Amino acid sequence: MAPGLGTVLLSGLLLTGCDRGFRLDMHVQPKLKTLRQSDFFTDGRASRPVLAGTVARGELRDDTYYYTGMISGKEGDVMPFAVTKEVLERGQQRYNIYCAPCHSYIGDGNGMIVQRGYRKAASFQDPKLLAAPIGHFYDVMTNGFGAMPDYAAQIPPRDRWNIAAYIRALQLSQHGTEAMVPAGTQLSPKAEAGSPSTERK
């Protein structure tokens, strides 16, 4: 081994040891771990209680109906914001991700998971759900119902309302009549069986 190489290697080892020595106090320093016991505070707890009235940023939730779907303890039947094409498109997208696996894409309760043995989900065409206020669907997504768990952690409030609006659209799609079409709106004629537009390609 070259004479200078041994000196370089020895110096490197010494510097590494010094580096660890200097950093040890930063790595292993006194600290209080969450929910651990501590002798530092008089109540013996490391975690400090939250001050009364403390609200995390963005969590004020002063619009009770928007966050619960309830009005005076009862499910409300009004959307907290205007239903637009964008709202329904977003609702459809979220529904297809979170709801369709059980409820199916048309909302009949026979989704793919149900077909594979999971308990049958509710059909949105059930008379009870057809008569349910829109706040009911928001509440069920928030708190769960029966075998259905809550989806509050997965779906933010705005998207829960978007999905509720889309569920209502699914219901209307199965029970729509010509009388519901606004006056002056041109209805497309039904395609005749066997026409090029209905034939499989």
Backbone bond lengths (Angstrom), bond angles and torsions (degrees), N, CA, C in turn:
res aa  C-N    CA-C-N  psi(-1)  N-CA   C-N-CA  omega(-1)  CA-C   N-CA-C  phi
1 M - - - 1.459 - - 1.526 108.72 -
2 A 1.295 115.75 137.46 1.465 119.75 180.00 1.518 109.18 -63.87
3 P 1.356 117.46 142.32 1.469 120.50 -176.68 1.517 112.61 -56.46
4 G 1.302 117.97 -40.21 1.468 120.57 -177.17 1.514 113.15 -71.88
5 L 1.352 117.28 -27.94 1.463 121.18 -175.95 1.526 111.12 -67.39
6 G 1.321 116.93 -40.49 1.467 120.45 178.96 1.517 111.18 -61.74
7 T 1.328 116.25 -41.12 1.467 120.50 179.30 1.524 110.94 -62.89
8 V 1.338 115.91 -42.15 1.475 120.58 -179.82 1.519 110.26 -62.84
9 L 1.357 117.56 -45.26 1.469 121.31 -179.26 1.524 111.18 -63.21
10 L 1.340 116.85 -42.80 1.463 120.99 179.50 1.518 110.85 -63.73
11 S 1.319 116.47 -40.98 1.469 120.28 179.11 1.528 110.55 -63.92
12 G 1.343 115.84 -39.14 1.471 119.76 179.52 1.517 111.56 -63.47
13 L 1.343 116.78 -42.33 1.457 120.19 179.32 1.527 111.30 -64.05
14 L 1.328 116.01 -41.74 1.458 120.21 179.40 1.525 111.66 -63.76
15 L 1.345 115.82 -41.44 1.459 119.77 179.63 1.527 111.54 -66.13
16 T 1.340 116.02 -37.12 1.465 119.76 178.03 1.522 109.99 -63.08
17 G 1.336 116.40 -43.78 1.455 120.18 178.26 1.517 111.70 -62.84
18 C 1.321 116.84 -40.14 1.469 120.94 178.62 1.522 110.44 -64.60
19 D 1.325 115.22 -40.47 1.466 119.69 -178.56 1.528 110.09 -61.51
20 R 1.357 115.59 -43.51 1.460 118.98 179.09 1.522 110.73 -65.87
21 G 1.320 116.42 -36.89 1.452 119.49 179.67 1.516 112.16 -63.32
22 F 1.326 116.53 -43.48 1.454 120.67 -179.32 1.528 111.61 -68.74
23 R 1.339 117.80 -33.61 1.461 120.95 -175.39 1.507 113.12 -87.27
24 L 1.335 118.18 -11.21 1.450 120.57 -175.33 1.525 112.23 -58.88
25 D 1.326 117.39 -42.92 1.457 120.03 -178.38 1.527 111.92 -64.86
26 M 1.340 117.36 -27.02 1.458 120.32 179.47 1.533 110.77 -78.16
27 H 1.343 116.16 -33.56 1.458 120.04 -179.73 1.525 112.21 -79.32
28 V 1.309 115.85 -41.05 1.458 120.69 -177.72 1.525 107.51 -113.00
29 Q 1.310 115.65 82.76 1.453 119.85 -177.95 1.524 109.50 -119.90
30 P 1.308 116.87 156.06 1.475 119.69 179.18 1.525 109.94 -61.72
31 K 1.319 116.97 132.20 1.467 120.93 178.19 1.516 108.58 -156.56
32 L 1.303 115.99 160.04 1.457 122.19 178.42 1.518 108.57 -106.41
33 K 1.317 117.58 124.35 1.454 121.80 179.29 1.526 109.72 -90.55
34 T 1.318 114.93 145.24 1.460 121.42 -176.52 1.523 111.83 -54.32
35 L 1.337 115.19 132.33 1.466 124.19 176.48 1.530 114.16 63.61
36 R 1.338 117.29 16.37 1.470 120.19 175.63 1.530 109.68 -92.55
37 Q 1.317 115.32 163.36 1.460 120.97 176.72 1.521 109.86 -74.71
38 S 1.326 115.81 147.52 1.467 120.01 179.54 1.521 109.78 -146.57
39 D 1.348 115.05 139.79 1.462 119.85 175.64 1.525 111.55 -89.72
40 F 1.328 116.00 -4.46 1.455 119.74 -175.42 1.527 111.47 -72.33
41 F 1.350 116.35 -40.76 1.459 119.99 -178.76 1.525 110.44 -98.57
42 T 1.306 116.29 150.43 1.467 120.54 -174.87 1.522 113.47 -65.48
43 D 1.317 117.77 -26.57 1.471 119.32 179.81 1.524 112.33 -85.23
44 G 1.360 117.65 -0.66 1.448 121.88 175.71 1.518 115.45 76.27
45 R 1.340 117.48 8.63 1.461 120.30 -179.22 1.526 110.80 -110.75
46 A 1.337 115.66 139.97 1.462 119.57 178.84 1.529 110.89 -74.16
47 S 1.347 117.19 -36.83 1.466 121.15 -178.66 1.520 109.90 -82.32
48 R 1.305 115.39 138.60 1.458 120.52 179.55 1.529 109.91 -89.97
49 P 1.327 117.85 137.86 1.469 119.88 177.78 1.531 110.62 -64.30
50 V 1.331 115.50 145.90 1.467 120.42 178.66 1.523 108.55 -70.79
51 L 1.308 117.25 136.84 1.455 121.53 179.49 1.517 110.27 -65.40
52 A 1.306 116.89 143.07 1.466 121.32 -179.94 1.523 110.37 -57.64
53 G 1.325 116.11 134.61 1.458 120.96 178.74 1.516 114.19 84.64
54 T 1.343 117.94 3.23 1.455 120.80 179.70 1.527 110.46 -70.38
55 V 1.310 116.70 132.14 1.467 122.14 178.38 1.519 108.17 -130.33
56 A 1.329 116.43 127.50 1.461 120.06 177.54 1.519 110.02 -65.48
57 R 1.311 116.56 149.64 1.458 120.91 -179.87 1.530 110.23 -58.07
58 G 1.313 116.10 130.29 1.455 121.12 179.74 1.515 114.40 81.75
59 E 1.345 116.95 3.87 1.465 120.72 -177.15 1.526 112.93 -117.92
60 L 1.327 118.02 23.67 1.462 120.70 -178.55 1.532 111.19 -64.76
61 R 1.317 117.34 -41.31 1.467 123.05 176.72 1.519 112.14 51.69
62 D 1.322 116.22 51.37 1.459 120.24 -179.52 1.529 112.73 -78.31
63 D 1.347 117.84 -15.13 1.456 121.37 176.10 1.527 107.97 -92.34
64 T 1.325 116.11 91.04 1.461 121.26 -173.80 1.526 112.10 -57.98
65 Y 1.313 117.87 -44.94 1.466 120.02 -177.26 1.523 111.53 -62.91
66 Y 1.317 116.74 -41.72 1.472 120.87 -179.42 1.524 111.22 -58.80
67 Y 1.331 116.80 -36.53 1.460 120.46 -175.11 1.530 114.42 -95.69
68 T 1.338 118.04 -9.34 1.471 120.00 -178.78 1.521 113.66 -125.45
69 G 1.328 117.65 -26.81 1.467 120.30 -173.96 1.515 111.89 77.38
70 M 1.335 117.04 9.49 1.460 122.09 -176.14 1.527 111.82 -113.47
71 I 1.320 114.89 143.05 1.461 122.07 173.26 1.522 106.68 -125.61
72 S 1.318 116.82 114.79 1.471 122.47 -177.92 1.528 111.50 52.99
73 G 1.325 116.28 41.16 1.452 121.11 176.48 1.513 115.06 82.36
74 K 1.329 118.20 1.74 1.462 121.57 179.09 1.519 110.00 -120.83
75 E 1.335 116.17 149.36 1.461 121.12 -179.77 1.529 110.00 -63.65
76 G 1.318 115.29 126.77 1.460 119.96 -179.57 1.519 111.95 -80.75
77 D 1.324 115.78 161.10 1.465 119.70 -178.40 1.524 111.39 -124.85
78 V 1.316 115.03 41.84 1.463 119.61 178.80 1.525 108.56 -141.94
79 M 1.319 116.09 143.10 1.466 119.50 175.41 1.524 108.84 -76.58
80 P 1.329 117.78 140.44 1.469 120.12 -179.54 1.530 113.20 -77.92
81 F 1.318 116.97 -4.38 1.469 121.14 175.41 1.527 107.65 -149.87
82 A 1.330 115.20 165.60 1.461 120.25 -176.71 1.526 111.45 -64.99
83 V 1.322 115.88 140.10 1.459 121.08 177.37 1.529 108.19 -91.07
84 T 1.315 115.13 114.84 1.461 121.47 -179.74 1.520 109.52 -116.25
85 K 1.310 116.29 175.41 1.465 120.85 176.47 1.527 109.83 -58.60
86 E 1.332 116.28 -40.07 1.469 120.45 -179.45 1.527 111.11 -64.81
87 V 1.337 116.73 -38.56 1.470 120.94 178.75 1.530 109.92 -62.20
88 L 1.340 116.63 -45.30 1.462 120.42 -179.19 1.529 111.84 -68.36
89 E 1.320 116.47 -37.11 1.471 119.15 178.54 1.528 110.82 -66.03
90 R 1.322 115.86 -41.94 1.465 119.79 177.33 1.530 109.69 -65.90
91 G 1.333 116.64 -41.80 1.450 120.71 178.36 1.517 111.97 -60.92
92 Q 1.323 116.61 -41.63 1.466 120.87 178.28 1.531 110.71 -63.23
93 Q 1.328 116.19 -43.55 1.460 119.89 -179.56 1.522 111.10 -61.47
94 R 1.330 116.88 -47.08 1.463 121.10 -179.68 1.534 110.98 -68.32
95 Y 1.324 116.29 -38.82 1.471 120.77 177.73 1.526 109.99 -59.56
96 N 1.318 116.42 -46.50 1.467 120.71 -178.09 1.531 111.80 -62.02
97 I 1.327 116.41 -29.81 1.465 120.63 179.30 1.525 111.15 -79.42
98 Y 1.329 117.20 -51.31 1.458 120.76 -169.72 1.530 115.13 -98.58
99 C 1.313 118.21 -27.28 1.466 120.65 -171.84 1.528 113.74 -106.47
100 A 1.337 116.81 -39.27 1.462 120.68 -174.87 1.530 114.10 -58.59
101 P 1.342 120.67 -33.95 1.470 118.51 179.66 1.526 113.30 -54.24
102 C 1.330 117.73 -31.99 1.466 120.75 177.92 1.529 111.95 -102.87
103 H 1.342 116.30 -47.21 1.464 120.71 -173.05 1.528 113.54 -85.08
104 S 1.308 117.88 -11.79 1.468 126.73 -177.99 1.525 110.61 78.33
105 Y 1.315 115.46 163.98 1.462 120.70 -177.54 1.528 112.35 -68.25
106 I 1.334 117.41 -23.18 1.470 119.52 178.87 1.527 111.83 -102.78
107 G 1.340 116.82 -0.66 1.455 120.15 174.16 1.511 115.35 80.30
108 D 1.341 118.05 24.95 1.462 119.91 -179.29 1.524 113.16 -92.60
109 G 1.335 117.82 4.28 1.457 121.56 176.98 1.513 114.67 81.18
110 N 1.325 117.12 12.19 1.460 120.36 -176.63 1.528 110.55 -119.43
111 G 1.319 115.96 51.96 1.458 120.92 -179.86 1.518 112.40 -71.00
112 M 1.313 115.84 175.09 1.460 121.13 -175.25 1.526 112.66 -60.46
113 I 1.327 117.52 -37.89 1.468 119.85 179.58 1.524 110.40 -65.98
114 V 1.333 116.58 -38.26 1.462 121.02 176.90 1.524 109.77 -64.59
115 Q 1.328 116.96 -41.02 1.466 120.97 179.48 1.528 111.44 -63.60
116 R 1.309 116.12 -21.73 1.470 120.07 -179.76 1.525 112.73 -98.32
117 G 1.315 116.65 13.85 1.453 119.69 171.73 1.514 117.42 114.69
118 Y 1.321 118.31 -7.30 1.462 120.13 179.48 1.530 108.66 -73.55
119 R 1.320 116.18 155.08 1.469 121.07 -179.41 1.532 110.43 -55.75
120 K 1.334 116.78 138.26 1.462 121.52 -177.39 1.521 110.28 -59.48
121 A 1.301 115.35 133.29 1.465 121.34 179.99 1.527 109.84 -84.78
122 A 1.316 116.06 164.99 1.462 120.53 179.49 1.525 110.57 -67.34
123 S 1.326 115.23 143.66 1.461 120.77 173.17 1.520 108.16 -92.20
124 F 1.308 116.61 130.70 1.459 119.92 179.48 1.524 111.93 -72.32
125 Q 1.342 116.56 -6.67 1.458 120.95 176.01 1.531 111.57 -93.00
126 D 1.328 116.94 0.08 1.451 121.09 174.72 1.536 108.34 -60.99
127 P 1.346 118.42 134.36 1.474 120.60 -178.49 1.526 113.98 -51.83
128 K 1.353 117.05 -36.42 1.468 119.75 178.96 1.518 111.25 -64.22
129 L 1.335 116.74 -39.48 1.465 119.21 -178.96 1.521 111.36 -80.56
130 L 1.316 117.62 -26.87 1.466 119.49 174.37 1.528 110.10 -64.37
131 A 1.331 115.57 -33.01 1.466 120.10 -179.41 1.529 112.73 -90.43
132 A 1.334 117.01 -7.80 1.469 120.09 -177.03 1.527 110.83 -70.19
133 P 1.330 117.32 141.34 1.465 119.84 174.93 1.517 110.58 -66.97
134 I 1.313 116.99 156.33 1.467 120.50 -176.04 1.529 111.60 -64.17
135 G 1.330 116.58 -26.89 1.459 119.82 176.92 1.521 112.65 -63.47
136 H 1.340 116.78 -22.91 1.465 120.63 178.54 1.528 110.42 -62.40
137 F 1.330 117.00 -45.15 1.460 120.56 -178.29 1.528 110.76 -65.73
138 Y 1.327 115.94 -38.70 1.469 119.46 176.96 1.526 110.03 -63.40
139 D 1.327 117.02 -44.23 1.464 121.58 -178.41 1.522 111.30 -63.32
140 V 1.340 117.31 -41.85 1.460 120.46 -179.71 1.529 110.62 -65.65
141 M 1.324 117.30 -40.43 1.468 119.33 176.60 1.527 111.04 -63.96
142 T 1.323 116.32 -33.57 1.465 121.00 -177.67 1.523 112.35 -77.21
143 N 1.330 117.05 -42.77 1.466 121.23 -171.56 1.518 115.16 -115.10
144 G 1.329 117.50 -7.43 1.450 120.36 -176.56 1.521 111.07 79.19
145 F 1.342 115.38 168.02 1.471 120.09 179.53 1.526 108.11 -163.40
146 G 1.324 117.12 125.66 1.458 120.28 -179.64 1.521 111.08 61.04
147 A 1.332 115.78 -126.75 1.469 120.66 -179.35 1.520 112.27 -79.22
148 M 1.322 116.64 -11.07 1.473 119.63 -178.01 1.522 110.48 -83.75
149 P 1.329 117.94 123.72 1.468 119.90 177.03 1.525 110.57 -76.03
150 D 1.321 115.47 166.36 1.467 118.16 175.93 1.523 109.89 -75.61
151 Y 1.326 115.15 153.98 1.462 121.74 179.00 1.529 111.11 -119.61
152 A 1.327 116.11 23.28 1.458 120.21 -177.88 1.526 111.95 -60.88
153 A 1.321 117.09 -34.68 1.471 120.20 -178.67 1.516 111.90 -75.29
154 Q 1.332 117.23 -29.78 1.462 120.46 -176.36 1.536 113.16 -90.82
155 I 1.323 116.70 -32.04 1.465 120.32 -173.02 1.521 109.69 -119.49
156 P 1.322 119.06 116.35 1.464 120.95 179.20 1.529 111.31 -67.28
157 P 1.344 117.69 160.05 1.463 121.33 -175.62 1.528 114.82 -51.00
158 R 1.319 117.69 -46.22 1.470 119.78 -178.12 1.526 110.84 -58.62
159 D 1.332 116.85 -42.93 1.461 119.82 -179.62 1.523 111.92 -70.28
160 R 1.331 117.84 -29.69 1.467 119.35 175.66 1.529 110.15 -63.07
161 W 1.328 116.19 -40.23 1.467 119.58 176.97 1.526 110.69 -68.60
162 N 1.323 117.18 -38.75 1.463 120.23 177.68 1.529 110.46 -60.17
163 I 1.327 115.99 -43.03 1.465 120.49 178.87 1.523 110.39 -65.65
164 A 1.329 116.90 -42.44 1.473 120.06 179.22 1.526 110.47 -59.11
165 A 1.334 116.70 -41.12 1.469 120.22 178.08 1.525 110.51 -64.29
166 Y 1.323 116.83 -39.54 1.467 119.98 179.77 1.535 110.85 -68.83
167 I 1.327 117.76 -36.46 1.471 120.47 176.05 1.521 109.82 -60.45
168 R 1.323 116.18 -41.78 1.468 119.38 177.82 1.527 110.40 -62.61
169 A 1.331 116.54 -38.49 1.468 120.22 177.31 1.533 110.84 -64.79
170 L 1.346 117.13 -39.06 1.462 120.72 176.26 1.523 110.77 -60.65
171 Q 1.323 115.85 -42.24 1.456 119.86 179.34 1.528 110.95 -63.20
172 L 1.307 115.78 -45.77 1.470 119.83 -179.81 1.517 111.77 -64.54
173 S 1.319 116.51 -31.66 1.467 119.49 -177.75 1.525 111.83 -64.63
174 Q 1.324 117.44 -25.26 1.456 121.28 -179.34 1.525 112.62 -93.21
175 H 1.310 116.92 -9.47 1.467 120.26 -176.11 1.525 112.00 -131.39
176 G 1.313 116.72 19.60 1.458 119.92 -179.78 1.518 111.97 -72.46
177 T 1.310 116.51 147.20 1.470 122.87 176.62 1.517 108.74 -130.42
178 E 1.327 115.59 163.33 1.463 119.41 178.41 1.518 111.17 -63.19
179 A 1.338 116.50 -27.86 1.467 120.61 -179.92 1.525 111.75 -64.83
180 M 1.339 117.18 -22.05 1.461 121.12 -179.61 1.523 112.50 -82.29
181 V 1.335 116.80 -11.87 1.459 120.74 -178.76 1.525 109.03 -78.23
182 P 1.340 118.45 129.95 1.466 120.67 -179.42 1.522 111.91 -56.72
183 A 1.316 115.65 145.02 1.463 121.02 179.88 1.524 110.18 -58.44
184 G 1.341 115.72 139.36 1.455 120.76 178.28 1.519 113.77 88.18
185 T 1.337 117.95 -3.19 1.459 121.10 178.92 1.524 109.63 -86.45
186 Q 1.312 116.85 130.39 1.464 122.00 -179.22 1.520 109.64 -82.45
187 L 1.332 116.50 121.87 1.457 120.69 175.94 1.514 109.36 -86.53
188 S 1.327 116.20 138.05 1.457 120.15 178.10 1.522 109.04 -72.93
189 P 1.331 118.00 134.13 1.470 119.49 177.78 1.515 110.02 -65.01
190 K 1.314 115.80 147.05 1.463 120.01 179.86 1.521 109.41 -67.72
191 A 1.318 115.62 138.03 1.464 119.88 179.09 1.521 109.45 -70.33
192 E 1.319 116.18 135.87 1.469 120.25 179.52 1.521 109.60 -74.05
193 A 1.330 114.27 144.46 1.466 119.14 178.83 1.516 109.63 -59.42
194 G 1.315 116.31 135.27 1.454 120.75 177.83 1.512 114.12 87.73
195 S 1.348 116.77 -2.72 1.462 118.89 179.11 1.525 108.87 -73.03
196 P 1.335 117.55 158.29 1.471 120.02 -177.39 1.523 112.68 -55.08
197 S 1.350 117.49 -30.51 1.472 119.48 -176.67 1.520 111.98 -72.78
198 T 1.368 117.43 -19.33 1.449 118.16 -177.69 1.531 113.32 -109.57
199 E 1.317 115.68 -7.43 1.452 118.24 -179.89 1.517 111.01 -75.20
200 R 1.327 117.23 146.06 1.462 120.95 175.80 1.497 109.84 -77.12
201 K 1.307 114.78 143.84 1.462 119.64 178.87 1.501 109.74 -109.23
